């Protein structure tokens, strides 16, 4: 986990301007890193596709920790049927298991504690002087999703268009000191940023990976961030070579993946990748 902290400090006034006191303000930024995920965790294959560990129904697991039991690390999901960890409130000496404001507050306090621990560590970098740069670009994306088109026709999606069945969105890149931030408007498939896009058997388009090279290694700076759903929310950004709506399906699946039904269409990822690449290369000066 990377922590970013800003701190502003106002110096004594040096004069008056327009009837108000003028003061100099210094902005400091600090960065720190701390691991919140164990290095070793057992892994399992969700054969039942239920998002729950059901070994009696065919789910399999690997005993990486050699403990003789399934030791999992659960990451919170966005639906009630997704695995999520209980949250302990150390101040109230209570463990919250059900969704509530108290559970959200306890989790926020825990994240704040982790942030403070990170800033007190030897890995903290403080920036008292540094430049700030910002680049942004408008992109036009084809709207192929039939459900999205229907929603626009019915007035459910009220965002307009910039041409026949095209929507306007935005990408951005900015830096402050040693930290760089790359922003995209949706939920990016991780392999576009790190790991590498594939061209699996069963793909709808018989093409090699289009979203190359990887984005994350190209971002300059000591600390690099990629932020999704930035200034927009266009759905999933699926690699075109992995697009899969028609049978036979990829990776041995018996039904199409979830991402395609909530994506603008197969051209979204290549177009956004090109726009993000341009922002990075314009900043670094690489051809």
VOPAGU-2260 file (C-alpha; in pm, 1 decimal, decimal comma):
REM VOPAGU-2260
SITE   aa  ch    i         X         Y         Z
SITE  UNK   A    0       0,0       0,0       0,0
SITE  UNK   A    1     132,0     344,6     -95,7
SITE  UNK   A    2      46,5     645,8     121,3
SITE  UNK   A    3      32,6    1001,2     -12,6
SITE  UNK   A    4       6,4    1290,9     232,5
SITE  UNK   A    5      -7,3    1665,0     165,5
SITE  UNK   A    6      68,3    1925,0     429,6
SITE  UNK   A    7      43,5    2300,4     379,7
SITE  UNK   A    8     215,2    2551,8     605,5
SITE  UNK   A    9     151,1    2924,7     594,2
SITE  UNK   A   10     443,2    3159,8     660,6
SITE  UNK   A   11     407,7    3501,0     830,5
SITE  UNK   A   12     260,2    3778,5     621,5
SITE  UNK   A   13     492,7    3989,6     406,5
SITE  UNK   A   14     255,1    4267,0     310,0
SITE  UNK   A   15     -98,0    4349,2     215,4
SITE  UNK   A   16    -274,2    4298,1    -115,3
SITE  UNK   A   17    -623,5    4422,6    -197,7
SITE  UNK   A   18    -698,5    4498,0     165,0
SITE  UNK   A   19    -613,0    4142,7     275,3
SITE  UNK   A   20    -301,1    4001,1     434,3
SITE  UNK   A   21     -78,0    3818,6     187,1
SITE  UNK   A   22     109,7    3516,4     317,2
SITE  UNK   A   23     342,6    3260,0     162,2
SITE  UNK   A   24     226,6    2897,7     175,6
SITE  UNK   A   25     459,3    2599,7     148,8
SITE  UNK   A   26     318,4    2268,4      30,8
SITE  UNK   A   27     494,2    1950,4     144,9
SITE  UNK   A   28     415,7    1604,7      12,8
SITE  UNK   A   29     518,6    1276,7     170,9
SITE  UNK   A   30     513,3     922,3      38,6
SITE  UNK   A   31     554,4     589,7     212,8
SITE  UNK   A   32     498,9     222,0     139,9
SITE  UNK   A   33     384,3     -60,5     366,0
SITE  UNK   A   34     275,5    -416,2     288,9
SITE  UNK   A   35     -69,1    -518,5     414,7
SITE  UNK   A   36     -84,4    -854,2     232,7
SITE  UNK   A   37      92,3   -1169,4     358,8
SITE  UNK   A   38     368,0   -1301,2     134,3
SITE  UNK   A   39     221,0   -1652,6     141,7
SITE  UNK   A   40    -143,2   -1746,0     114,6
SITE  UNK   A   41    -322,8   -2061,1       9,0
SITE  UNK   A   42    -487,1   -2045,7    -330,7
SITE  UNK   A   43    -810,8   -2199,3    -451,5
SITE  UNK   A   44    -997,0   -2255,4    -776,7
SITE  UNK   A   45   -1362,0   -2150,3    -777,2
SITE  UNK   A   46   -1488,8   -2445,4    -981,1
SITE  UNK   A   47   -1848,8   -2378,2    -873,3
SITE  UNK   A   48   -1821,0   -2009,4    -975,5
SITE  UNK   A   49   -2006,5   -1916,8    -657,5
SITE  UNK   A   50   -1739,9   -1683,9    -512,7
SITE  UNK   A   51   -1745,8   -1910,5    -203,9
SITE  UNK   A   52   -1504,9   -2186,5    -105,8
SITE  UNK   A   53   -1699,9   -2511,7    -145,3
SITE  UNK   A   54   -1457,2   -2806,9    -145,4
SITE  UNK   A   55   -1738,6   -3061,8    -114,0
SITE  UNK   A   56   -1883,4   -2934,3    -442,1
SITE  UNK   A   57   -1560,9   -2949,3    -638,8
SITE  UNK   A   58   -1354,7   -2643,2    -542,6
SITE  UNK   A   59    -985,0   -2728,5    -510,0
SITE  UNK   A   60    -709,6   -2560,1    -311,7
SITE  UNK   A   61    -332,5   -2569,4    -268,1
SITE  UNK   A   62    -189,4   -2589,4      81,8
SITE  UNK   A   63      89,8   -2335,2      28,4
SITE  UNK   A   64     130,5   -2271,8     401,7
SITE  UNK   A   65     145,4   -2649,0     477,4
SITE  UNK   A   66     -89,4   -2598,4     770,0
SITE  UNK   A   67    -330,0   -2874,3     673,8
SITE  UNK   A   68    -616,4   -2626,5     639,2
SITE  UNK   A   69    -727,1   -2362,5     392,4
SITE  UNK   A   70    -562,0   -2031,6     495,7
SITE  UNK   A   71    -710,4   -1765,2     270,5
SITE  UNK   A   72    -677,6   -1390,0     243,8
SITE  UNK   A   73   -1020,2   -1245,2     164,1
SITE  UNK   A   74   -1041,0    -911,3     -14,6
SITE  UNK   A   75   -1363,6    -715,8      21,9
SITE  UNK   A   76   -1592,9    -720,7    -278,8
SITE  UNK   A   77   -1867,9    -490,0    -402,5
SITE  UNK   A   78   -2157,4    -728,5    -345,1
SITE  UNK   A   79   -2287,5    -903,2     -36,4
SITE  UNK   A   80   -2216,0   -1243,8    -187,5
SITE  UNK   A   81   -1846,1   -1170,4    -234,5
SITE  UNK   A   82   -1589,0   -1268,3      30,6
SITE  UNK   A   83   -1512,3    -991,8     277,4
SITE  UNK   A   84   -1312,5    -985,9     598,1
SITE  UNK   A   85   -1459,8    -905,9     937,3
SITE  UNK   A   86   -1341,9    -570,8    1071,0
SITE  UNK   A   87   -1217,1    -533,7    1428,1
SITE  UNK   A   88   -1268,8    -206,7    1612,1
SITE  UNK   A   89    -985,1    -198,3    1865,4
SITE  UNK   A   90   -1127,0     105,0    2041,0
SITE  UNK   A   91   -1466,8     -56,5    2100,3
SITE  UNK   A   92   -1320,7    -409,4    2132,4
SITE  UNK   A   93   -1578,3    -528,5    1878,0
SITE  UNK   A   94   -1569,4    -727,3    1555,6
SITE  UNK   A   95   -1815,7    -614,1    1288,1
SITE  UNK   A   96   -1936,4    -880,0    1044,3
SITE  UNK   A   97   -2241,5    -720,1     885,1
SITE  UNK   A   98   -2247,0    -404,9     668,5
SITE  UNK   A   99   -2295,2     -94,3     882,1
SITE  UNK   A  100   -2168,6     258,0     937,0
SITE  UNK   A  101   -1973,8     135,9    1239,2
SITE  UNK   A  102   -1798,3    -126,8    1026,0
SITE  UNK   A  103   -1704,9     135,6     765,2
SITE  UNK   A  104   -1575,7     367,1    1038,4
SITE  UNK   A  105   -1368,1      88,4    1195,4
SITE  UNK   A  106   -1214,8       9,1     857,7
SITE  UNK   A  107   -1134,9     376,3     801,9
SITE  UNK   A  108    -962,3     395,5    1140,3
SITE  UNK   A  109    -757,3      86,7    1054,5
SITE  UNK   A  110    -648,3     239,4     724,6
SITE  UNK   A  111    -552,0     558,6     906,5
SITE  UNK   A  112    -340,6     354,8    1149,1
SITE  UNK   A  113    -166,4     181,1     859,9
SITE  UNK   A  114    -103,0     520,6     699,9
SITE  UNK   A  115      55,8     658,9    1017,0
SITE  UNK   A  116     270,9     347,1    1054,8
SITE  UNK   A  117     389,7     385,6     696,1
SITE  UNK   A  118     477,8     752,5     741,1
SITE  UNK   A  119     677,8     668,4    1053,1
SITE  UNK   A  120     876,3     402,4     869,4
SITE  UNK   A  121    1221,4     435,4     716,6
SITE  UNK   A  122    1067,1     415,3     369,4
SITE  UNK   A  123     910,1     761,5     390,9
SITE  UNK   A  124    1011,5    1018,3     129,7
SITE  UNK   A  125     934,1    1384,2     198,7
SITE  UNK   A  126     924,7    1633,1     -86,5
SITE  UNK   A  127     964,1    1997,2      12,4
SITE  UNK   A  128    1051,4    2119,3    -337,6
SITE  UNK   A  129     932,0    1978,0    -667,2
SITE  UNK   A  130     752,3    2062,1    -985,2
SITE  UNK   A  131     392,7    1979,6   -1072,3
SITE  UNK   A  132     283,0    1883,8   -1423,9
SITE  UNK   A  133     -60,1    1796,6   -1560,6
SITE  UNK   A  134    -175,4    1662,3   -1896,3
SITE  UNK   A  135    -526,2    1559,5   -1999,9
SITE  UNK   A  136    -682,5    1439,7   -2322,2
SITE  UNK   A  137   -1038,1    1394,6   -2445,6
SITE  UNK   A  138   -1115,1    1061,6   -2610,6
SITE  UNK   A  139   -1409,1     953,2   -2826,2
SITE  UNK   A  140   -1521,3     595,1   -2768,0
SITE  UNK   A  141   -1763,4     392,1   -2983,6
SITE  UNK   A  142   -2074,2     274,0   -2801,2
SITE  UNK   A  143   -2131,1     -87,2   -2911,9
SITE  UNK   A  144   -2308,2    -213,7   -2599,5
SITE  UNK   A  145   -2674,0    -268,5   -2694,6
SITE  UNK   A  146   -2796,3    -231,6   -2335,5
SITE  UNK   A  147   -2613,7      99,4   -2300,8
SITE  UNK   A  148   -2766,1     215,9   -2629,0
SITE  UNK   A  149   -3110,6     121,5   -2502,7
SITE  UNK   A  150   -3045,3     306,2   -2177,5
SITE  UNK   A  151   -2946,2     617,0   -2373,3
SITE  UNK   A  152   -3259,0     593,2   -2591,2
SITE  UNK   A  153   -3482,0     561,1   -2283,0
SITE  UNK   A  154   -3311,7     850,9   -2108,6
SITE  UNK   A  155   -3164,6     637,1   -1831,2
SITE  UNK   A  156   -2809,8     724,9   -1940,1
SITE  UNK   A  157   -2811,9    1100,0   -1982,4
SITE  UNK   A  158   -2465,7    1189,1   -2103,8
SITE  UNK   A  159   -2513,2    1277,9   -2470,3
SITE  UNK   A  160   -2291,6    1179,6   -2762,3
SITE  UNK   A  161   -2020,9    1325,0   -2984,0
SITE  UNK   A  162   -2110,1    1171,8   -3317,3
SITE  UNK   A  163   -2307,6     863,4   -3412,7
SITE  UNK   A  164   -2296,8     622,7   -3117,9
SITE  UNK   A  165   -1981,5     771,3   -2968,6
SITE  UNK   A  166   -1930,3     900,9   -2615,8
SITE  UNK   A  167   -1672,2    1144,2   -2490,0
SITE  UNK   A  168   -1446,6    1065,1   -2197,9
SITE  UNK   A  169   -1108,0    1167,8   -2061,4
SITE  UNK   A  170    -764,8    1041,6   -1960,0
SITE  UNK   A  171    -510,4    1234,2   -1753,8
SITE  UNK   A  172    -153,3    1220,9   -1628,3
SITE  UNK   A  173       7,0    1432,5   -1357,7
SITE  UNK   A  174     322,1    1441,2   -1149,2
SITE  UNK   A  175     429,0    1594,1    -822,7
SITE  UNK   A  176     791,0    1543,3    -735,4
SITE  UNK   A  177     878,6    1173,4    -748,1
SITE  UNK   A  178     517,8    1056,7    -780,2
SITE  UNK   A  179     326,1    1004,5   -1105,1
SITE  UNK   A  180     -45,6     942,3   -1150,8
SITE  UNK   A  181    -213,3     796,7   -1460,9
SITE  UNK   A  182    -592,9     824,8   -1471,5
SITE  UNK   A  183    -841,7     633,0   -1687,1
SITE  UNK   A  184   -1224,2     647,0   -1685,7
SITE  UNK   A  185   -1323,1     286,5   -1614,5
SITE  UNK   A  186   -1231,4     -46,7   -1459,2
SITE  UNK   A  187    -915,8    -150,4   -1639,1
SITE  UNK   A  188    -830,0    -518,3   -1678,5
SITE  UNK   A  189    -507,4    -552,8   -1480,2
SITE  UNK   A  190    -315,1    -725,7   -1758,8
SITE  UNK   A  191    -319,5    -403,9   -1962,2
SITE  UNK   A  192    -118,0    -234,0   -1688,2
SITE  UNK   A  193      86,6    -523,9   -1553,0
SITE  UNK   A  194     128,1    -887,7   -1645,1
SITE  UNK   A  195      46,8    -878,1   -2014,9
SITE  UNK   A  196    -258,3    -918,7   -2237,4
SITE  UNK   A  197    -324,1   -1263,4   -2384,5
SITE  UNK   A  198    -491,2   -1398,5   -2698,2
SITE  UNK   A  199    -667,1   -1707,5   -2557,8
SITE  UNK   A  200    -836,4   -1979,6   -2755,3
SITE  UNK   A  201   -1205,8   -1900,5   -2798,2
SITE  UNK   A  202   -1154,3   -1523,8   -2844,9
SITE  UNK   A  203   -1415,6   -1346,1   -3056,7
SITE  UNK   A  204   -1148,4   -1161,1   -3257,4
SITE  UNK   A  205    -868,0   -1372,0   -3403,6
SITE  UNK   A  206    -598,1   -1113,7   -3333,3
SITE  UNK   A  207    -282,6   -1084,4   -3122,3
SITE  UNK   A  208    -281,2    -859,3   -2812,7
SITE  UNK   A  209    -346,4    -497,6   -2908,8
SITE  UNK   A  210    -282,9    -318,5   -2578,8
SITE  UNK   A  211      96,0    -337,6   -2578,7
SITE  UNK   A  212     333,2    -245,4   -2427,6
SITE  UNK   A  213     233,6    -261,8   -2059,3
SITE  UNK   A  214     139,3      75,5   -1916,5
SITE  UNK   A  215     266,9      59,8   -1558,4
SITE  UNK   A  216     639,2       6,4   -1637,6
SITE  UNK   A  217     635,1     310,6   -1866,3
SITE  UNK   A  218     511,1     555,6   -1603,8
SITE  UNK   A  219     804,0     771,6   -1490,3
SITE  UNK   A  220     885,1     845,5   -1128,7
SITE  UNK   A  221     979,7     657,6    -813,0
SITE  UNK   A  222     616,8     620,8    -702,4
SITE  UNK   A  223     364,2     531,6    -971,8
SITE  UNK   A  224     -12,9     520,8    -939,3
SITE  UNK   A  225    -291,7     419,7   -1177,8
SITE  UNK   A  226    -639,0     537,8   -1085,2
SITE  UNK   A  227    -957,4     412,0   -1249,5
SITE  UNK   A  228   -1305,3     562,8   -1262,7
SITE  UNK   A  229   -1137,7     902,7   -1283,7
SITE  UNK   A  230   -1369,2    1184,5   -1395,3
SITE  UNK   A  231   -1595,8     924,8   -1558,3
SITE  UNK   A  232   -1743,2     576,3   -1522,9
SITE  UNK   A  233   -1760,3     388,2   -1852,6
SITE  UNK   A  234   -1752,5      28,6   -1726,8
SITE  UNK   A  235   -1495,9    -242,2   -1788,3
SITE  UNK   A  236   -1197,0    -191,5   -2017,7
SITE  UNK   A  237   -1149,7    -536,9   -2170,1
SITE  UNK   A  238    -850,4    -627,2   -2391,6
SITE  UNK   A  239    -980,3    -674,2   -2745,3
SITE  UNK   A  240    -790,9   -1000,4   -2796,7
SITE  UNK   A  241    -965,2   -1138,5   -2487,0
SITE  UNK   A  242   -1313,6   -1017,4   -2584,2
SITE  UNK   A  243   -1552,7   -1308,9   -2539,6
SITE  UNK   A  244   -1926,2   -1291,5   -2600,2
SITE  UNK   A  245   -1974,8   -1582,6   -2839,6
SITE  UNK   A  246   -1910,3   -1954,6   -2780,0
SITE  UNK   A  247   -1675,7   -2131,6   -2756,2
SITE  UNK   A  248   -1561,0   -1929,9   -2459,0
SITE  UNK   A  249   -1210,9   -1855,4   -2339,5
SITE  UNK   A  250   -1019,7   -2025,8   -2060,1
SITE  UNK   A  251   -1255,1   -2324,9   -2059,8
SITE  UNK   A  252   -1555,6   -2126,5   -1939,8
SITE  UNK   A  253   -1904,6   -2249,9   -2022,2
SITE  UNK   A  254   -2053,0   -1900,2   -2029,7
SITE  UNK   A  255   -1924,9   -1555,7   -2129,9
SITE  UNK   A  256   -1728,1   -1351,3   -1876,3
SITE  UNK   A  257   -1890,7   -1076,1   -1675,3
SITE  UNK   A  258   -1690,5    -782,2   -1809,6
SITE  UNK   A  259   -1818,8    -762,9   -2164,5
SITE  UNK   A  260   -2180,4    -696,1   -2066,8
SITE  UNK   A  261   -2067,5    -390,1   -1870,6
SITE  UNK   A  262   -1827,3    -245,5   -2125,6
SITE  UNK   A  263   -1876,9      13,1   -2399,9
SITE  UNK   A  264   -1737,0    -236,5   -2649,0
SITE  UNK   A  265   -1425,6    -412,1   -2780,6
SITE  UNK   A  266   -1265,8     -95,0   -2919,1
SITE  UNK   A  267   -1256,5      78,0   -2580,5
SITE  UNK   A  268    -936,0     -81,0   -2453,3
SITE  UNK   A  269    -721,4     -21,8   -2765,3
SITE  UNK   A  270    -833,2     341,2   -2793,5
SITE  UNK   A  271    -775,1     417,6   -2426,4
SITE  UNK   A  272    -439,9     237,9   -2428,7
SITE  UNK   A  273    -326,3     455,7   -2720,8
SITE  UNK   A  274    -442,5     773,1   -2546,0
SITE  UNK   A  275    -271,1     678,1   -2219,2
SITE  UNK   A  276      47,5     587,3   -2404,7
SITE  UNK   A  277      47,3     928,1   -2572,1
SITE  UNK   A  278      19,7    1105,7   -2236,6
SITE  UNK   A  279     313,4     908,8   -2096,4
SITE  UNK   A  280     535,0     948,6   -2402,7
SITE  UNK   A  281     456,8    1320,4   -2432,4
SITE  UNK   A  282     577,4    1360,3   -2074,9
SITE  UNK   A  283     890,2    1146,9   -2103,5
SITE  UNK   A  284     980,3    1268,9   -2452,2
SITE  UNK   A  285    1023,5     914,5   -2584,0
SITE  UNK   A  286     933,0     853,0   -2950,6
